[in-house]
């Protein structure tokens, strides 16, 4: 069964040709940016096709507008996942329409969109089934904390690069915002399986440990470029989160072999580890991920780990990404 279609300028003729089939068989529609003269035709077809489908992805589409999306949502009563990451003409008006025309949304991806904090909070409160939310690069830590409080049933939360308006503020103000987020994470993040909080330069172990120690459900943690994260976070994950599947600690320069080895030895379900830029990590840590069963192999990325020797890694026991 066909599960998805990527709508691009080259595929427009095929989309017209097979529109009737797509009406009943496609589960996911991704819309690439078409030339201006094709956009209205494409949106007309997408509106028809989406009537029976649940997932729409418009990531990076620089022509999609709020009125066009409103029309699509009204034609998509079964819509459960909407992604408009990086769509420059999407603004806060969209959030007024989502609870009305897409009340059954389970997943909403809004990163890099121009949105107001109050409107985000209002939309989240009025989407009772929402469990996946991406607000990277568009809200502050204070707003992220309020989101957790208003929707404590979230399972996946992506809040990368949330300094926003604080980029030119005093570090103590940013740290206060982070502490507020940390408290909300501990109190209201007990259902989270995935947390991505990358590029948070002032994030520390102390801000994550209460949440990690109280939430054994964690399956993925992404804290790349968080320079104050140390082995303490990895030790807590290894002790409390044996179901961990993926870990991204790229450019966390304080991480050492000790913490990485604990993950490899105790989190036996882990499948993806990103260690790029962890310059203290050596081959000794890599060997902790060796798995003899091919179905359990771990994929590791360790570019710019200057103390590792790539040629000594046993690629029959671990998968490595392109060096």
PEZIBEL-V32762 format. One record per helix or strand of 3 or more residues. SS is the DSSP state (H for helix, E for strand). FROM is the first residue (numbers start at 0). TO is the last residue. Records with the same first field share a line. If there is no record, write none. Layout:
SS = FROM-TO + FROM-TO
This chain:
E = 3-6 + 27-30 + 54-56 + 80-82 + 106-108 + 131-133 + 155-157 + 193-195 + 219-221 + 245-247 + 271-273 + 298-300
H = 8-16 + 18-24 + 35-51 + 65-73 + 92-100 + 116-124 + 140-149 + 163-165 + 170-187 + 204-212 + 230-239 + 256-265 + 282-288 + 293-295 + 309-311
